[in-house]
Amino acid sequence: MQSGRELFNGFLNNEPLSRPVFIPFIGDLLSRIEDESMETLTQDPSLWANSLVKATQLFGFDGIVTGFDSNLAAMACGCNVSWENDNPVLLPMTGEFNEEPQKSPPMKLALEVSKRSFSVCRQNITCLTSLTGPYTLAAQLSLEKANLNINEIKQLMVQMTEACCETKPDALIFMEGASLSLAKIETSHRRFYNTLKNIASYYNIPTGLYIEDYQPETVSELAKLNMDMYILGPSLNKDLPLTSELWRLGQDTKGLGLGLPLDDIEKSKELIGNGLELYRENPEHGLFFTSSGAAGRDIDLDDLHALVSEISNL
């Protein structure tokens, strides 16, 4: 039986798939598994890394994703967070940017989590890392409201991208929401992302775009960014119809990642079936499955085990 790593390597190499992999983004599900608050978990690199590895092995996921924290890059640049009901809330940016965000305590901690997790998992499990994309980061830092040029954070993004690449993930995923998904993609967007892709290419690391809050009828605009893969999270209206329009977003790429709503196993099974049907009709680009947003503490664990089994037996 092929390992998750072997299967994902086949996806990256545009090889015919024996089955798609399942690599969900794990959020505060970790808190439930470890019976520990997320605030405590995310302050200790050993505890954070161990909990990610434990969850991945417990459910039999095909891969692990580090850095899936929408506040991380903003914190590295100088923002603070307030913890409310064990959820971090990003506070408005004050003062100057941290000129070396990759050396900030939040980013150094996250990078250490990646190194520790990957060292344990790399032999058999896909190792991905994620980083907030520049347009979402710009919104978090209130650059757009202040009418400042997004290029003011370009060097910050470059440094954080390089730092993530140095942990040697199998792919680097940029996370974006409405700040990019609802924009008309112009030359400036392509240039910014081309810079980030060139950095990853230097390290021989493919890049992907995880996108939320998009409009299904216009999401194909994002193909202009020429990413190696696209990952569909929840759309703007939170509906998840898998249409041929969405499928075309993965055309001329390594493929498409489809986010499954882990709180609705029947809908997830329906999407799996739709995805496989479209893949069989258009096998020129690959398919894998992830979660629609982060896997939270309230999901049904039996359903999650059943979903892993469903995908493993495809």
C-alpha positions as CSV (number, residue, x, y, z in Angstrom):
1,M,0.0,0.0,0.0
2,Q,1.3,3.4,-0.9
3,S,2.0,5.9,1.8
4,G,0.4,9.3,1.9
5,R,3.8,10.8,0.9
6,E,4.1,8.5,-2.1
7,L,0.5,9.3,-3.2
8,F,1.0,13.1,-2.9
9,N,4.3,12.9,-4.8
10,G,2.3,11.2,-7.6
11,F,-0.1,14.2,-7.5
12,L,2.9,16.6,-7.7
13,N,4.3,14.7,-10.6
14,N,1.0,14.7,-12.5
15,E,0.8,10.9,-12.4
16,P,-2.5,8.9,-12.6
17,L,-3.9,8.7,-9.1
18,S,-4.6,5.4,-7.4
19,R,-6.6,7.5,-5.0
20,P,-6.6,11.1,-3.8
21,V,-5.0,11.9,-0.5
22,F,-6.7,13.5,2.5
23,I,-4.8,16.2,4.3
24,P,-7.1,18.3,6.5
25,F,-6.2,21.6,8.2
26,I,-6.3,20.9,11.9
27,G,-7.5,23.8,14.1
28,D,-8.7,23.6,17.6
29,L,-9.5,20.0,17.2
30,L,-6.1,19.7,18.8
31,S,-7.5,21.2,22.0
32,R,-10.0,18.4,22.3
33,I,-7.6,15.7,21.6
34,E,-5.0,16.9,24.1
35,D,-7.5,18.2,26.6
36,E,-5.6,21.4,26.7
37,S,-6.4,25.0,25.7
38,M,-5.3,26.3,22.3
39,E,-3.6,29.2,24.1
40,T,-1.4,26.8,26.0
41,L,-0.8,24.5,23.0
42,T,0.3,27.3,20.7
43,Q,2.8,28.7,23.1
44,D,4.9,25.5,23.4
45,P,6.6,24.3,20.2
46,S,7.0,20.8,21.5
47,L,3.4,20.4,22.7
48,W,2.1,22.0,19.5
49,A,4.2,19.8,17.2
50,N,3.4,16.6,19.2
51,S,-0.3,17.3,19.1
52,L,-0.3,17.8,15.4
53,V,1.6,14.5,14.9
54,K,-0.7,12.7,17.3
55,A,-3.8,13.9,15.5
56,T,-2.4,13.0,12.1
57,Q,-1.5,9.5,13.3
58,L,-4.7,9.0,15.4
59,F,-7.0,9.6,12.4
60,G,-4.6,8.2,9.7
61,F,-4.4,11.4,7.7
62,D,-2.2,11.3,4.6
63,G,-0.4,14.5,5.6
64,I,0.2,17.2,8.1
65,V,-0.2,21.0,7.7
66,T,1.8,23.4,9.9
67,G,1.3,27.1,10.2
68,F,-2.5,27.1,9.6
69,D,-3.1,30.1,11.8
70,S,-4.6,33.2,10.1
71,N,-3.1,35.5,12.7
72,L,0.5,34.2,12.6
73,A,2.0,36.4,9.9
74,A,0.3,39.5,11.3
75,M,1.7,38.8,14.7
76,A,5.1,38.3,13.2
77,C,4.8,41.7,11.6
78,G,3.9,43.4,14.9
79,C,0.2,42.8,15.8
80,N,-0.9,41.4,19.1
81,V,-3.8,39.1,19.8
82,S,-6.3,38.8,22.6
83,W,-7.6,35.4,23.7
84,E,-11.3,35.2,24.0
85,N,-13.0,31.9,24.8
86,D,-9.8,30.2,23.8
87,N,-9.9,31.9,20.4
88,P,-7.2,34.4,19.3
89,V,-8.6,37.8,18.2
90,L,-6.2,40.0,16.2
91,L,-5.8,43.5,17.6
92,P,-5.3,46.5,15.4
93,M,-1.8,47.2,14.3
94,T,0.0,50.0,16.2
95,G,3.5,51.3,15.7
96,E,6.0,50.3,13.0
97,F,6.3,47.0,11.3
98,N,8.7,44.4,12.6
99,E,11.4,44.6,9.9
100,E,12.5,41.0,10.4
101,P,9.2,39.1,11.0
102,Q,10.9,35.8,10.5
103,K,12.9,36.4,13.7
104,S,9.9,37.3,15.8
105,P,8.9,35.0,18.7
106,P,5.6,33.9,17.0
107,M,7.2,33.0,13.7
108,K,10.2,31.4,15.3
109,L,7.9,29.2,17.4
110,A,5.8,28.3,14.3
111,L,9.0,27.4,12.3
112,E,10.2,25.2,15.2
113,V,6.8,23.4,15.1
114,S,7.3,22.7,11.4
115,K,10.8,21.4,11.9
116,R,9.8,19.1,14.7
117,S,6.7,17.8,13.0
118,F,8.4,17.2,9.7
119,S,11.3,15.4,11.3
120,V,8.9,12.8,12.8
121,C,6.5,12.5,9.8
122,R,8.6,13.1,6.7
123,Q,9.3,9.5,5.8
124,N,5.7,8.4,5.2
125,I,3.5,11.5,5.5
126,T,3.1,14.5,3.3
127,C,4.5,17.7,5.0
128,L,2.8,21.0,4.1
129,T,3.2,24.4,5.6
130,S,0.9,27.4,5.1
131,L,1.4,31.1,5.4
132,T,-1.1,34.0,5.2
133,G,-1.1,35.5,1.7
134,P,0.0,39.1,1.1
135,Y,-3.5,40.5,0.4
136,T,-5.1,39.0,3.5
137,L,-2.0,40.2,5.5
138,A,-2.4,43.7,4.0
139,A,-6.0,43.8,5.2
140,Q,-5.0,42.6,8.7
141,L,-2.4,45.3,8.9
142,S,-4.9,47.9,7.7
143,L,-2.7,48.9,4.8
144,E,-5.7,49.2,2.4
145,K,-7.7,51.4,4.8
146,A,-4.7,53.7,5.2
147,N,-4.2,53.9,1.4
148,L,-0.7,52.5,1.7
149,N,0.9,50.6,-1.1
150,I,0.8,46.8,-0.6
151,N,4.4,46.7,-1.8
152,E,5.3,48.1,1.6
153,I,4.9,44.6,3.0
154,K,6.7,42.9,0.1
155,Q,10.0,42.5,1.9
156,L,8.2,41.2,5.0
157,M,6.4,38.5,2.9
158,V,9.7,37.6,1.1
159,Q,11.5,37.0,4.4
160,M,8.7,34.9,5.9
161,T,8.4,32.9,2.7
162,E,12.1,32.2,2.7
163,A,11.9,31.1,6.4
164,C,9.0,28.7,5.6
165,C,10.9,27.2,2.7
166,E,13.9,26.6,4.8
167,T,11.9,24.0,6.8
168,K,11.6,22.0,3.5
169,P,7.9,21.3,3.2
170,D,6.6,19.3,0.3
171,A,4.6,22.4,-0.7
172,L,4.0,25.9,0.6
173,I,0.3,27.0,0.7
174,F,-0.6,30.7,0.8
175,M,-3.9,31.4,2.6
176,E,-6.2,34.1,1.2
177,G,-9.8,35.3,1.6
178,A,-12.0,38.0,0.2
179,S,-9.1,40.5,-0.1
180,L,-7.9,38.5,-3.0
181,S,-10.8,36.2,-3.9
182,L,-13.2,39.0,-4.8
183,A,-10.5,41.2,-6.5
184,K,-10.0,41.5,-10.2
185,I,-6.7,39.9,-10.8
186,E,-4.3,42.4,-12.3
187,T,-0.6,42.6,-13.2
188,S,0.3,43.8,-9.7
189,H,-1.2,40.6,-8.2
190,R,0.6,38.4,-10.6
191,R,3.9,40.2,-10.0
192,F,3.6,39.9,-6.2
193,Y,2.8,36.2,-6.3
194,N,5.5,35.6,-9.0
195,T,8.0,36.9,-6.5
196,L,6.9,34.5,-3.9
197,K,6.8,31.6,-6.3
198,N,10.3,32.3,-7.5
199,I,11.5,32.1,-3.9
200,A,9.9,28.7,-3.4
201,S,11.1,27.6,-6.8
202,Y,14.7,28.3,-5.6
203,Y,14.1,25.8,-2.8
204,N,12.4,23.4,-5.3
205,I,9.1,23.7,-3.4
206,P,5.7,23.9,-5.3
207,T,3.3,26.6,-4.2
208,G,-0.5,26.5,-3.7
209,L,-3.3,29.0,-3.0
210,Y,-5.9,28.2,-0.4
211,I,-8.9,30.4,-1.0
212,E,-12.0,31.2,1.1
213,D,-14.9,33.6,0.6
214,Y,-14.9,33.4,-3.2
215,Q,-17.7,33.6,-5.7
216,P,-17.8,30.2,-7.6
217,E,-18.8,32.0,-10.9
218,T,-15.6,34.2,-10.8
219,V,-13.1,32.1,-8.9
220,S,-11.4,31.0,-12.2
221,E,-9.9,34.5,-12.2
222,L,-7.3,33.2,-9.8
223,A,-5.9,31.0,-12.4
224,K,-4.0,34.1,-13.7
225,L,-1.7,33.8,-10.7
226,N,-0.3,30.5,-12.2
227,M,0.0,28.7,-8.9
228,D,1.0,25.0,-8.9
229,M,-2.3,24.1,-7.1
230,Y,-5.4,25.6,-5.8
231,I,-7.3,24.6,-2.7
232,L,-11.0,25.5,-2.3
233,G,-12.2,26.3,1.2
234,P,-15.7,27.7,2.0
235,S,-17.2,30.0,-0.6
236,L,-18.7,33.4,0.1
237,N,-22.1,32.0,0.8
238,K,-20.6,28.9,2.5
239,D,-22.1,26.6,-0.2
240,L,-19.8,24.0,-1.7
241,P,-21.1,23.0,-5.1
242,L,-18.3,21.4,-7.2
243,T,-19.0,22.7,-10.7
244,S,-17.0,22.4,-13.9
245,E,-16.2,26.1,-13.4
246,L,-14.5,25.4,-10.1
247,W,-12.8,22.3,-11.6
248,R,-11.3,24.5,-14.4
249,L,-9.4,26.4,-11.7
250,G,-7.0,23.5,-11.6
251,Q,-6.5,23.3,-15.3
252,D,-2.8,23.5,-16.4
253,T,-1.7,23.0,-12.8
254,K,-0.8,20.0,-10.7
255,G,-4.4,19.9,-9.6
256,L,-7.1,21.0,-7.2
257,G,-7.6,20.5,-3.5
258,L,-11.2,20.2,-2.5
259,G,-12.2,21.3,1.1
260,L,-14.7,18.9,2.7
261,P,-17.2,20.2,5.4
262,L,-16.1,17.9,8.2
263,D,-19.3,18.7,10.2
264,D,-21.4,17.3,7.4
265,I,-20.3,13.8,6.4
266,E,-23.0,13.2,3.9
267,K,-22.2,16.5,2.1
268,S,-18.5,15.4,2.2
269,K,-19.3,12.1,0.6
270,E,-21.3,13.9,-2.1
271,L,-18.3,16.2,-2.9
272,I,-15.9,13.2,-2.9
273,G,-18.1,11.5,-5.5
274,N,-18.4,14.7,-7.6
275,G,-14.7,15.3,-7.4
276,L,-13.9,11.7,-8.6
277,E,-16.4,12.0,-11.4
278,L,-14.8,15.2,-12.7
279,Y,-11.3,13.7,-12.3
280,R,-12.2,10.7,-14.3
281,E,-13.6,12.9,-17.1
282,N,-10.6,15.2,-17.0
283,P,-7.6,13.3,-15.6
284,E,-5.1,15.8,-17.0
285,H,-4.8,17.4,-13.5
286,G,-5.0,15.8,-10.1
287,L,-7.2,16.0,-7.1
288,F,-6.8,15.7,-3.4
289,F,-9.1,16.4,-0.4
290,T,-8.6,18.6,2.6
291,S,-11.0,20.3,5.1
292,S,-13.2,23.3,4.3
293,G,-11.5,25.6,6.9
294,A,-9.8,24.3,10.0
295,A,-11.0,21.1,11.7
296,G,-12.6,22.3,14.9
297,R,-13.1,20.9,18.4
298,D,-16.9,20.2,17.9
299,I,-16.8,17.8,14.9
300,D,-17.9,14.3,15.3
301,L,-14.8,12.1,15.7
302,D,-16.6,8.9,14.5
303,D,-17.6,10.8,11.4
304,L,-14.1,11.9,10.8
305,H,-12.8,8.4,11.2
306,A,-15.4,7.2,8.7
307,L,-14.4,9.9,6.3
308,V,-10.8,8.8,6.4
309,S,-11.9,5.2,5.8
310,E,-14.1,6.3,2.9
311,I,-11.2,8.1,1.2
312,S,-8.6,5.4,2.0
313,N,-10.8,2.8,0.3
314,L,-11.5,4.7,-2.9
